[in-house]
Amino acid sequence: MPGALVAVDGSAGEVVIEPSAADAVALRERARRLGELERALQGERERPAETRDGRRVTLLANIEFPREAESALRCGAEGVGLYRTEFLYVGRAKPPTEEEQVEVYAEVAAQMSPYPVTLRTFDLGGDKFASRPAVAEELNPALGLRALRLGLRERDVFRTQLRAMLRAATSGSIAVMFPMVCGVGDFRAGLDVVREAAESLRREGLDCADGVPVGCMIEVPSAVVVADLLAKDAAFFSIGTNDLIQYALAIDRANEHVADLYQPFHPAVLRLIRRALDAGRTEGIPVTMCGAMAEDPVALPLLVGLGIDRVSIPPAAIPLAKAVVRTFRFKDAQRLVQGLLELGTPEEVASEATAFAARTFPQLLDGRAGAG
């Protein structure tokens, strides 16, 4: 209503309309504490994320627009673990040209050099795809024609994007990853398009990088089940917890009726993460985690204890993550995980993880926006 007092807590993602006097006091106090925490974290940006007993964690940034590369570096990122390319395709009558894409990808690679940049191929549903304006509305777009399966259907557009990525890779350290990989077959089909793109560039005499690493996102339960097979073809894994959780638990996180059942601390989620990690470790390929779970301070010791040593999170979350990693010992995180994997409910896991965080870094918990 016009003139209503609105309180916005950006760190927690909450909006309170007409807060009570007590709520207003509490919100102002929280804002004060968050301000103090942010100032205290300024010094963490340049420090390594290393546990007290020497376990190194690489902190990468999730970005969407080229201008965010500068922010990522300023916040202490050691590269870009997830560069979302969808903004180039949405809200326009035609897909972006190859030259347009080369310019955007090369700009980010040059800005981040010598740090690596991982470009995710478009993760779009058919309803948002410029070349398919008449696509039928899908009952459940999350399970429909999207991401890699859409790329393999719209092969010319997909090949154009991959050509642009291979050309841009001459400007810096670039890797490519496919979203929503379901198994070995679709991943290999994507690799075939990469080879087609490289061959066409060479025939045309255009510069492109050789040996660009191509990896896959692990965000579908079937990909976890065959992760040992995928790891033989993929150069790396990136565990996308947002989709992995909703697919594993059959929860639409955008559905208000079941959103409270979206539980990152579900024992099944922990076991899926561990299985993907084990597969990557066996084949000797890097495994990164992106998604909201990776930026949650309470979840971070658990993830490190599981064996995650590369996380990709929003730039603004990096200083807090560095500070959290520096508070605990790797062997204590491993001990925590051993106990958590024996628990049967999300509530039990969350309680133990929160208790560990409260004992180890209580002063940093005000900055928690995370997964919980």
C-alpha positions as CSV (number, residue, x, y, z in Angstrom):
1,M,0.0,0.0,0.0
2,P,1.3,3.6,-0.6
3,G,3.3,4.9,2.3
4,A,3.8,1.5,3.9
5,L,7.1,1.0,5.7
6,V,9.1,-1.9,4.0
7,A,12.2,-3.5,5.5
8,V,14.4,-5.4,3.0
9,D,17.0,-7.9,4.3
10,G,19.0,-8.6,1.1
11,S,21.4,-11.1,2.9
12,A,18.5,-13.3,3.9
13,G,16.2,-12.6,0.9
14,E,13.4,-11.4,3.1
15,V,11.0,-8.5,2.8
16,V,9.0,-7.3,5.8
17,I,6.0,-5.0,5.2
18,E,5.1,-2.7,8.2
19,P,7.5,-4.4,10.6
20,S,6.6,-4.0,14.3
21,A,8.7,-1.7,16.5
22,A,10.5,-4.8,17.9
23,D,11.2,-6.2,14.4
24,A,12.5,-2.8,13.2
25,V,14.9,-2.7,16.1
26,A,16.1,-6.2,15.4
27,L,16.5,-5.5,11.7
28,R,18.5,-2.4,12.4
29,E,20.7,-4.3,14.8
30,R,21.2,-7.0,12.2
31,A,22.2,-4.4,9.6
32,R,24.7,-3.0,12.0
33,R,26.3,-6.4,12.7
34,L,26.4,-7.2,8.9
35,G,28.1,-3.9,8.3
36,E,30.7,-4.7,10.9
37,L,31.2,-8.2,9.4
38,E,31.6,-6.8,5.9
39,R,34.3,-4.4,7.1
40,A,36.0,-7.2,9.0
41,L,36.0,-9.3,5.9
42,Q,37.8,-6.7,3.7
43,G,41.2,-8.2,4.8
44,E,40.1,-11.8,3.7
45,R,39.9,-10.9,0.0
46,E,43.6,-11.4,-0.7
47,R,44.2,-14.2,1.8
48,P,44.1,-17.9,0.6
49,A,41.2,-20.1,1.6
50,E,43.1,-22.6,3.6
51,T,42.0,-24.7,6.6
52,R,44.0,-24.5,9.8
53,D,45.8,-27.7,9.0
54,G,46.7,-26.7,5.4
55,R,43.9,-27.9,3.2
56,R,43.6,-25.5,0.3
57,V,40.2,-24.6,-1.2
58,T,40.0,-22.8,-4.5
59,L,37.3,-20.1,-4.6
60,L,35.9,-19.3,-8.0
61,A,33.1,-16.9,-9.0
62,N,29.7,-17.4,-10.7
63,I,29.1,-14.5,-13.1
64,E,26.6,-13.7,-15.9
65,F,27.8,-10.4,-17.4
66,P,31.3,-9.3,-18.5
67,R,31.3,-6.4,-16.1
68,E,31.1,-8.8,-13.2
69,A,34.7,-10.1,-13.9
70,E,36.1,-7.0,-12.2
71,S,34.0,-7.5,-9.2
72,A,35.1,-11.2,-9.0
73,L,38.7,-10.2,-8.9
74,R,38.1,-7.5,-6.4
75,C,36.4,-10.0,-4.1
76,G,39.4,-12.4,-4.3
77,A,38.2,-14.9,-6.9
78,E,40.8,-17.3,-8.4
79,G,38.9,-17.6,-11.6
80,V,35.3,-18.0,-12.9
81,G,33.8,-21.4,-12.3
82,L,30.5,-20.7,-13.9
83,Y,29.9,-18.1,-16.6
84,R,26.2,-18.1,-17.5
85,T,25.8,-17.3,-21.2
86,E,22.0,-17.2,-21.3
87,F,21.8,-13.4,-21.3
88,L,23.0,-13.4,-24.9
89,Y,19.9,-15.3,-26.0
90,V,17.0,-14.0,-24.0
91,G,14.8,-11.1,-25.1
92,R,15.9,-10.9,-28.7
93,A,14.4,-11.9,-32.0
94,K,17.5,-13.8,-33.3
95,P,20.3,-15.8,-31.6
96,P,23.5,-13.8,-31.1
97,T,26.0,-14.0,-33.9
98,E,29.3,-15.8,-33.6
99,E,31.3,-12.6,-33.6
100,E,29.1,-11.1,-30.9
101,Q,29.8,-14.1,-28.7
102,V,33.5,-14.2,-29.4
103,E,33.8,-10.6,-28.2
104,V,31.9,-11.2,-25.0
105,Y,33.7,-14.4,-24.0
106,A,37.1,-13.1,-25.0
107,E,36.6,-10.0,-22.9
108,V,36.0,-12.0,-19.8
109,A,38.9,-14.4,-20.5
110,A,41.3,-11.4,-21.0
111,Q,40.0,-9.7,-17.8
112,M,40.4,-12.8,-15.7
113,S,43.8,-13.9,-17.2
114,P,45.8,-15.8,-16.0
115,Y,42.9,-17.2,-14.0
116,P,40.6,-19.8,-15.7
117,V,37.1,-19.1,-17.0
118,T,34.6,-21.9,-17.4
119,L,31.9,-21.1,-19.9
120,R,28.6,-23.0,-19.6
121,T,26.8,-23.5,-22.8
122,F,23.3,-22.1,-22.8
123,D,21.0,-23.4,-20.1
124,L,17.7,-22.4,-21.6
125,G,14.3,-24.0,-22.0
126,G,12.7,-24.1,-25.5
127,D,10.1,-21.5,-24.3
128,K,12.9,-18.9,-24.0
129,F,14.9,-19.8,-27.1
130,A,15.0,-17.2,-29.8
131,S,14.9,-19.6,-32.7
132,R,11.8,-21.4,-31.4
133,P,9.1,-18.7,-30.8
134,A,6.3,-21.1,-31.5
135,V,7.4,-23.9,-29.1
136,A,4.4,-25.3,-27.2
137,E,4.1,-24.4,-23.5
138,E,5.5,-27.2,-21.4
139,L,3.7,-28.5,-18.3
140,N,7.0,-28.8,-16.4
141,P,9.8,-26.8,-18.2
142,A,12.4,-28.1,-15.7
143,L,11.9,-31.6,-17.1
144,G,11.4,-30.5,-20.7
145,L,13.4,-29.4,-23.7
146,R,16.2,-27.4,-22.2
147,A,20.0,-27.1,-21.7
148,L,22.1,-29.7,-23.5
149,R,19.2,-31.6,-24.9
150,L,18.0,-28.3,-26.5
151,G,21.5,-27.6,-27.9
152,L,21.6,-31.1,-29.5
153,R,18.2,-30.4,-31.1
154,E,19.1,-26.8,-32.2
155,R,22.5,-28.1,-33.5
156,D,23.4,-25.1,-35.7
157,V,22.9,-22.6,-32.9
158,F,24.8,-24.8,-30.5
159,R,27.7,-25.2,-33.0
160,T,27.9,-21.5,-33.4
161,Q,28.2,-21.0,-29.7
162,L,30.9,-23.6,-29.4
163,R,32.8,-22.0,-32.3
164,A,32.7,-18.7,-30.5
165,M,34.0,-20.3,-27.3
166,L,36.9,-22.1,-29.1
167,R,37.9,-18.9,-30.8
168,A,37.7,-16.9,-27.5
169,A,39.9,-19.5,-25.8
170,T,42.9,-17.9,-27.7
171,S,42.4,-14.9,-25.4
172,G,42.8,-16.7,-22.0
173,S,42.3,-19.9,-20.1
174,I,38.8,-21.1,-21.1
175,A,37.0,-24.4,-20.4
176,V,33.6,-25.4,-21.6
177,M,30.9,-27.3,-19.8
178,F,27.5,-28.7,-20.7
179,P,24.5,-28.3,-18.4
180,M,22.0,-31.0,-17.6
181,V,24.0,-33.9,-18.8
182,C,22.0,-37.1,-18.2
183,G,24.5,-39.7,-19.2
184,V,27.4,-40.8,-21.4
185,G,25.4,-40.7,-24.6
186,D,24.4,-37.1,-24.5
187,F,27.8,-36.0,-23.2
188,R,29.5,-37.7,-26.1
189,A,27.0,-36.2,-28.5
190,G,28.0,-32.8,-27.2
191,L,31.7,-33.6,-27.7
192,D,30.9,-34.5,-31.3
193,V,29.5,-30.9,-31.8
194,V,32.7,-29.5,-30.2
195,R,34.8,-31.5,-32.7
196,E,32.5,-30.3,-35.6
197,A,33.0,-26.7,-34.5
198,A,36.8,-27.1,-34.3
199,E,37.0,-28.7,-37.7
200,S,34.9,-26.0,-39.3
201,L,37.1,-23.3,-37.8
202,R,40.2,-24.9,-39.1
203,R,38.8,-25.3,-42.6
204,E,38.0,-21.6,-42.6
205,G,41.4,-20.7,-41.4
206,L,40.1,-19.1,-38.2
207,D,42.2,-19.1,-35.0
208,C,40.9,-21.4,-32.3
209,A,42.5,-23.0,-29.2
210,D,43.4,-26.7,-29.2
211,G,42.7,-28.9,-26.3
212,V,40.0,-26.8,-24.6
213,P,38.8,-28.8,-21.6
214,V,35.2,-29.9,-21.9
215,G,33.4,-30.9,-18.7
216,C,29.9,-31.6,-17.5
217,M,27.6,-30.4,-14.8
218,I,26.4,-33.1,-12.4
219,E,22.9,-31.9,-11.6
220,V,20.8,-34.9,-12.7
221,P,20.7,-38.0,-10.5
222,S,21.3,-40.2,-13.5
223,A,24.6,-38.4,-14.1
224,V,25.6,-39.2,-10.5
225,V,24.8,-42.9,-11.0
226,V,27.0,-43.1,-14.1
227,A,29.6,-40.6,-12.9
228,D,32.3,-43.2,-13.0
229,L,31.6,-43.6,-16.7
230,L,31.3,-39.9,-17.4
231,A,34.6,-39.2,-15.7
232,K,36.4,-41.2,-18.4
233,D,35.2,-38.8,-21.0
234,A,34.9,-35.5,-19.1
235,A,37.8,-33.2,-18.4
236,F,36.1,-32.1,-15.2
237,F,32.8,-32.1,-13.2
238,S,30.9,-29.2,-11.8
239,I,28.2,-30.3,-9.2
240,G,25.2,-28.0,-9.6
241,T,23.4,-28.4,-6.3
242,N,20.4,-26.3,-7.1
243,D,19.0,-28.7,-9.8
244,L,20.5,-31.8,-8.3
245,I,18.6,-31.2,-5.0
246,Q,15.3,-30.6,-6.7
247,Y,15.6,-33.5,-9.1
248,A,16.8,-35.9,-6.4
249,L,14.0,-34.9,-4.0
250,A,11.3,-34.4,-6.7
251,I,10.8,-30.9,-5.4
252,D,10.0,-27.9,-7.6
253,R,11.9,-25.2,-5.8
254,A,9.7,-22.5,-7.4
255,N,6.5,-24.1,-6.2
256,E,5.5,-22.4,-3.0
257,H,3.5,-25.4,-1.8
258,V,6.6,-27.6,-1.6
259,A,9.5,-25.1,-1.5
260,D,10.0,-25.9,2.2
261,L,10.8,-29.5,1.3
262,Y,13.8,-28.3,-0.8
263,Q,16.5,-29.6,1.7
264,P,20.2,-29.2,0.9
265,F,21.0,-31.2,4.1
266,H,19.0,-34.2,3.0
267,P,21.2,-37.4,3.6
268,A,20.5,-38.5,0.0
269,V,22.0,-35.2,-1.3
270,L,25.1,-35.7,0.7
271,R,25.5,-39.3,-0.6
272,L,25.0,-38.1,-4.2
273,I,27.7,-35.5,-3.8
274,R,30.1,-38.0,-2.2
275,R,29.5,-40.5,-5.1
276,A,30.2,-37.8,-7.8
277,L,33.4,-36.8,-5.9
278,D,34.6,-40.3,-5.6
279,A,34.1,-40.9,-9.3
280,G,36.1,-37.7,-10.1
281,R,38.8,-38.6,-7.7
282,T,39.2,-42.1,-9.1
283,E,39.7,-40.8,-12.6
284,G,41.9,-37.8,-11.4
285,I,39.6,-35.1,-12.8
286,P,38.8,-31.8,-10.9
287,V,35.4,-31.5,-9.3
288,T,33.9,-28.1,-8.5
289,M,30.7,-27.3,-6.8
290,C,28.4,-24.4,-7.7
291,G,25.0,-23.5,-6.4
292,A,23.5,-22.0,-3.3
293,M,24.7,-24.8,-1.0
294,A,28.3,-23.9,-1.8
295,E,27.9,-20.4,-0.5
296,D,26.2,-21.4,2.8
297,P,28.8,-20.9,5.6
298,V,27.1,-23.8,7.6
299,A,27.3,-26.1,4.6
300,L,30.9,-25.2,3.7
301,P,32.8,-27.3,6.4
302,L,30.6,-30.2,5.4
303,L,31.5,-29.9,1.8
304,V,35.2,-29.5,2.5
305,G,35.0,-32.6,4.7
306,L,33.4,-34.5,1.9
307,G,36.4,-33.6,-0.3
308,I,35.3,-30.6,-2.2
309,D,38.3,-28.3,-2.8
310,R,36.9,-26.1,-5.5
311,V,33.7,-24.1,-5.1
312,S,32.2,-21.5,-7.4
313,I,29.9,-18.9,-5.7
314,P,28.7,-15.3,-6.2
315,P,31.6,-12.8,-6.0
316,A,30.2,-11.1,-2.9
317,A,30.2,-14.4,-1.0
318,I,33.9,-15.1,-1.5
319,P,35.4,-13.1,1.4
320,L,33.0,-14.8,3.9
321,A,33.8,-18.2,2.5
322,K,37.5,-17.5,2.8
323,A,37.1,-16.5,6.4
324,V,35.0,-19.6,7.2
325,V,37.5,-22.0,5.6
326,R,40.3,-20.5,7.7
327,T,38.5,-21.2,11.0
328,F,38.4,-25.0,11.0
329,R,40.7,-28.0,10.5
330,F,40.2,-30.3,7.5
331,K,40.4,-33.4,9.8
332,D,37.6,-32.0,12.0
333,A,35.5,-31.4,8.9
334,Q,36.1,-35.0,7.8
335,R,35.1,-36.2,11.3
336,L,31.9,-34.1,11.1
337,V,31.0,-35.7,7.7
338,Q,31.6,-39.2,9.0
339,G,29.0,-38.6,11.6
340,L,26.6,-36.8,9.3
341,L,26.6,-39.6,6.7
342,E,25.1,-41.9,9.4
343,L,22.1,-39.6,10.1
344,G,18.7,-40.3,8.6
345,T,16.9,-37.0,8.3
346,P,17.7,-33.5,7.0
347,E,16.8,-32.0,10.3
348,E,19.5,-34.1,12.1
349,V,22.1,-33.2,9.5
350,A,21.3,-29.5,9.6
351,S,21.3,-29.5,13.4
352,E,24.8,-31.1,13.6
353,A,26.2,-28.9,10.9
354,T,24.8,-25.8,12.5
355,A,26.2,-26.8,15.9
356,F,29.7,-27.3,14.3
357,A,29.5,-23.8,12.8
358,A,28.3,-22.2,16.0
359,R,31.2,-23.8,17.9
360,T,33.8,-22.9,15.2
361,F,32.9,-19.6,13.8
362,P,29.9,-18.0,15.6
363,Q,31.1,-14.5,14.7
364,L,30.6,-15.3,11.0
365,L,27.1,-16.6,11.1
366,D,25.4,-13.2,10.7
367,G,26.6,-13.4,7.1
368,R,24.6,-16.5,6.3
369,A,22.2,-16.1,3.4
370,G,22.9,-19.6,2.1
371,A,21.1,-22.8,1.4
372,G,19.3,-23.5,4.6
